[in-house]
């Protein structure tokens, strides 16, 4: 992916998940966007080969990440890129190793580096995509649709109105221009700066009237531990903000405006489970610092396994079962809303695949090639509610370490977990279901699992306590068991 995200490169992607039925795509309409300065960062290229929504009470327990040592620091070289790397990551306990490998495959989209500050960070594989974080938010130019005069007369004479002023063009409800007009006032450009002056620019949108803003974790990461964070609305009003909670594994964060205005208008949230391939999409962000930019496209795929990171040797990868869109997204669009044709938020723009020849850790910024990835809003909403409620993310887990090495046959439970711990947590969900080291998980419910990263992303679309059917192979025989997912609180 060529967008910049904060995290590590991800290993090669597993085989592509089933493609959802396509629906007629509505003709995209162009909308004008304001220019803003919010640079974004490119995503590192993905390795070439890869192995094989939560519903319920919005304030219910959030899905939990793999066990104890999760997330592990990603390796300097993406796992997919290095077939020799093979440390398994505990789904519940030894997630670190897996995370590192998976992060190598797909870079996160990172926020664009803020002017005078931080640099951009920065591919996509058959199964599990290695996306780069788009720093500063996803971006893309949206063409203008010329307004036509309603005058049907054949006269070429131009006459002024009685008032002497220009006639105001009216945009019909449901057009891209109308959606942009209604949504832009609730979208902000976020500037994040660390204590040493480094930082970047990203995007976010109003979640509630109390001043909470949803964005990507990698957008605000620089401001953690004493840094500075601000949010600027399209009307130019800027507010200081603070991080309420952040989830590195999900790449979701919630910030809150200090002294928020009383007229905040939260964006309506859609249902990402009902999105169909071919549905029209509208993205808002600050690509390369151009705040309030609007672009359009369609949903080009669903349930796309993506691991993203910024490509640095110290960053950790994030995992998602993403919505794929061809709407133009670039560094700086990170954290911005992906809207449907009605203007409802269906995802959070987070990573992109880049055609850049730069390797992991490359500082060059690449642009959109029509492969953007968004966190489904149903998952993001659940995570945001948990962050607002407790300040910490909750991840679902099965309590087993799986390999993040290249492959396409499934997610294999490793012989040992992170730091020499047991590969299958004693008394954990996998243990109770009878799973053992060496078992290869090939399906979770109806979703084909072709690799460890794919399994992680799918598990995280669920909540702790959810029951899932896991199909696995052992000694040439296939078995199916029901597993009740456990939970893990926090990223460390």
N, C-alpha and C positions, 0 to 999 in steps of 0.2 A: 504494500500500500504506500502511496506517496504522501499521506497526510501525516502530520506529526502528532504523536500522543505520548503521554508519559508512561513508560513501561519498557519491558524488554521485548526483543524480537520473538516471534512465536514459531514453533516447529511447523513443518508442512501440514497442509490441511488434509483431513480425512476425506473419503469420498463424499461427493456432494449429497446433501439430504434431499428427500423427495421434493419436487417442485410443486407448490400449491397451485390449484386450478387458477388459470388466468381469468381476469375479468376485463371487459372492454376498457381500454384506457381513454379517459376523456382528453380531448385535445388540450394540451397545455396552453395557458395564456401567459402573455408576458406581463411583468409588472416592473415598475421602476423602483430602484433601491437607492438609498442615500449612500454616499461614499463615506467611509470611516477608516480610521487607521487602526487595524488590528491584525498584525502579521500572524501567519499560522506556520506550523512546522510540518515537514513531510514525513511520511511513514517509511520505514525500512523495507526493502524488498523481501518477499516471502520465499522460503525454500521451494523447491519444485515438486517434491512428492510428499505425500502425507499418508499416515495410516488411516485405518478405518474408523403455559403462562399462568404464571401462578394465579389462581383465582382464589376467591375467598375474602374474608374480612380484610379490608385495606390496612387495618392496624394489627393484623395477625402477625404471627411470628415470621420474620423474614427468612428467606432461604439462606442457608449457611454455606460457608466455604469448606474446602477440605480441611482435614484435621490439623492438629496441633501446630506443626511447623509451617503452616501456610500463611502467607504465600512465601515461597522460597525466593531468594534473589535470583533473577534470571542469569543464565550463563553469558559470558562475553560473546559467545557465538550462538546464534539461534540453534535450537535443538534440531530443527528440520535441516538446517544447513550442515550440522555436524552429525552424521550418522553414528559416530562413535559415542556421542553423548547418550547416555541411557539411563540416568538415574530416574527411578520411578517416583512419581509424586503421590503422596497419600491423598486419596480423595478426602479423607477426613483427617488423617494424621500427618502424612508426608507430602503435603501439597507443594512444599517449596521446590523440590526437584522438578516436579511436573511443571510447575508454573514457569520455572526458568526455561525449560525446553520449549514450552508452548509459546512463551513470549518471544522466543527467537523467531518463530515462524511468522508472526504477524505484528507489525509495529503499531503503536497506538497513534491516533491522530492527536497531535498536540496543539495547544493553543498557539496562535502566532506569537512570536516573540514581540514584546512590547517595544515601541520605538526606543532606540538607544540601549536596549537591553538584550536579554537572553537570545539564544539562537534556536532555530527550528530543529525539530527532531524527526527523525524519520527512522511485502509484497503479497502476493496472493497466490495460493496454491490450489491444487485440484480439490482437496477436501477441506482442510482447515486453512482459512486464509490468514496470512500474516499481515496485518494491517498496521499502518503507521498512524500515530496519533496526529490529529490536526491541531497544531497549536493555535490558540486564539479562536478557534471555531471553524466550522466548515464554511466555505463560501462559494460563490458562483454568480456570474452575471446573468441577469434576467433581461431578455430583450423587451423593448417597449412595444406595445400593441398600439398602432396608430388609431386614434379615435376618428370615426367617420362622421361627417356632418349629416344631420338628418334631413337636410334640405334636398328634396327630390327634383327641384327645378333644374332646367337645363342652362340657366343663366350662368355666365362666368363672372358676373359683376359681384364684387365683395362689398357688402353694406354693413355698417356698424349698427349695434343695437341702440335702442332709444336711450339707454343709460350711458352709452359710450364705452362700457366695459366689455371685456372679453366674456363670451358665453362659457359657463362652467360645464365641463364634460361630466356626465353622470355615468358611473360604473354600475352595471347591473349586479345584483346580489349573486354570489356564486362564481363570479369571474375571478381570475387570479389577482387582478388589480384590486378588487373589493376585499379579497382575503388578505392581501398584503396591507391594505389600508387599515383593516381592523386588527391585524396581528402585530404589526410593527411597534405600536405604542407599548406593548407588553413584552418586548424583547430588549435585552440590554447587552452592551459590550462590556466585558469584564477585563480589567487590567490587574494582573497579579504580579507582585514584586517581592523578592526575598530580602532578607536583611542586608545582603551584600550587593543589592541593586540589580540582580538578575531577575528576569521575569518574561512574561508574554501576555498576549491578548487572546481572549476567547469570547464565547457568547453564552447567554443564559436566558431564561424566560420566567415570568412571574408565575408562581405556583399558588399563592394565596394572598389574601388582603393584608396579612400580617407582615408582609415584606420578605417572605421566603422566595428564593430564586433557585431553580434547578439548573445544574450545569454538569460538566465532566469533572471527575477527580483530577485528571491531569491538567485541567485549566487552572485550578486553584492551588496545586501542589507547591508552587514556589512561595506562596504567601504563608504557608504553615510555619509554625515556630517563630512567631514574631514579625512576619512580613506584613506587607500592605496590600489591601484589596479594595478596589472601587468598581462601581457599576454605573454606566452612563446610558441614559435613555435617549431615544431618537431626538427628543426636543432639546437635548444638550444638558439636561440636569444630571449632575453627578452626585453619587452618594457613597460614603464610606460603607464598607460591609465587613462581616466577619464570617468565618466558616462555622456552621452549626454542626456538621458532621460530614464525613467523607468515606467512601467505600472504594478502595483501590481495586479490589477484585472485580467489582461491577463497573468501575469507572464512572461512578455517580457521586455527586456532591451536592450539598445544600448550603447556600450562604444566606445571610439575612442582612437586609439594609439597616443601617443605623438611622434612626429618625425617618422611617419610610413615609412617603406622602399618603394622604388619606384617600386618594382616588385611584389606587392600584386596581387594575383589571386583570385577574388571572386568565390565562389562556384555557380554553375548554380542552379537556382531555378526551381522546377518542378511545377505541378498543382495538389494540394492535392484534388481537387474536382473530379479528374479523377482516383484517386487511387481505386483499387478494393481489396476486401478481397482475400487473397491468394497471392498477389503480394509480391515479394521478397524485404526484407529490409536489410539495412546495417547501423549499428550505430557506431559512433566514439565518444570516450570520455576518461575520466580519472578515471575509477572506483577505489575507494579506493586508489587514488593517483597514479594509474598506467597509466600515460599519454599515449596518442596515441594508445589506445586499440581499436581494431575493432571486432565487433560481428555481427552475421547475424541472420535472421529470416524471418517472413512473416508478412503481415498486417492481424491480426486475427479478427479485427472488426473495424467499422467506427462509427463516430458520438456517441462515448461513453461519456455519461455525467460524468464529473469528477470534483470534488472539492478537492483541495489539500492544505495542509498547513504543517507547521513544527510541529504542535501539541502543541506549547507553548500557554500559556493563553493570551498572548498579540498579537500574530500574527494574520493576516487576511487571509482568504481563497482566492484562485484564482479559477476561473471557466472556464471550456473548454468543447467543444464538440470534444473529442480527437480521434486521430488515435491510436488504440491499436495494439501493436506488441509483439511478443514473443522473439524478439532479446534480448540478455542478457543486461540488464541495471541495474546499481547499483549506490550507492552514489558516486558522482564525475562525472557522465555522464550528469548531468543537464546542459542544455544549448547547448549541442552538437547536431550535425546534424543527422537526420534520413534520409538516402538516399534510392533512388529506385535502381533498377538493373543497370540503366544507369549512376548512380552517381549524379543525380539531388536531391536537398534537397526537401523532401516532408513534413518534420516536425521538430520540436525542441523537443528533449527528455526532459521531465519535471517531471514526477512522476511515481511511481511504486506501485503496491500492494505488501504488505509484509506478509509473513506467521509468522512474529515475534509475540511472545505472549506479547510483550511489549505494553503498552497502550499509549495513546496520551501523548506526552511530553517525551517519553522514550528516553534515551540517547544512547541506543544500536543501532548499525547499522546492518540492515538485508540485505541479498542479493537478487538477482533476482529469482523469481519463475515463470518467463515467462509471467508476466503481466505488461507491460510497457506502458506508455501513452505519446503521443507527441502532441504538439500544431500544428494544420495544418498550413503549410507554407503560404497558401493564406491569412490566418488571420494574422499570424506573420509578413508577408511582409508589409501588410497594416499598422499595428501598428508601425512597425519600421520606415516606411516612415514618419508617423506623428510625431514620437519622434525626428527624425532627423530634420524635418521641424520646429516644434514648441517647442520641449522639453517636451510636455505634451500629455498624452493619451486622446483619445476621445471615449466615450462609447455610444452605442445606448441604448435607454430606451423606456418604454411604459408609464412611469409615474404612476406606481401603486405598492403598497407593497404587496408581496406575502409571504405566510407562508413557513417556511423552516422545519417545523415539519415532522416527519415520515408520510408516506402515499403513496398511489399508484394510487389515483383517479385523480390526476391533481394538478395544482398550484392554490391554493385558495387565492383570494384577501382578505387581512385581514381587520378587522374592523377599525383599526387605524394604522398609520405609525410610523416610528421611532421618538422617543421623543414626542409622542402625536400629530404628524402632521397628516394631512388627508391621508387616505389610497390611495385615488385616487387624484392625483394632479389636482387642478382646472385648466381647460384650457389645460391640457396635452393630449398626444395621447390617453390614455385609456379613459379619460373623454369625449373627442370628439367622441369616438367610442361608447359611451354609457355604458361602463363597470362600475360595482358598487361593493362595498364591499360585500363579500359573493359569488361572481361569481367564478366558478371553471374553469380555463383554461385547456382544454384537448388536444388541438392541435395548432401548429403554422405552417401554411402552411400544408405540408404533414407529419410533424414530431409529433409523439405522445408525449405529455407532461404528465409526471407522478409525477412531483414534482416541487417545486419552484426552486431548483438548476438547474434542467434540463431546465426550462424556461429561466433562466438567461444565461446559456451557449449557448442556441440557439439564443437568442436575440443578444448576443455579436458576433455571426458569421455574423451579418448584420451591415450595416452602417446607420448613421442617415439619414433620408429621404427615406429609403427603405420602400416599402409598403408590409405588410405581412397580411395574413388572420389568424385571431384568432377564434378558435372554443371554446365556453364555455357553461357551464350548469348553469341554474338559475331556481330554483323552479321545477326541474325535466324535464325542457325543454332545448333542445340544440339550440344554436344560432351561427351564423358565421358573423363576421364583419371584415372590412378592416381597419387596423391601420397603420398610417404613423409614423414611429419611430422618436422619438425626440433625443436629444443629451445631453451629460454631459461631461464637460471638467475636467480632473484631477481625482485623486484618492480620494481626500478628499471632 
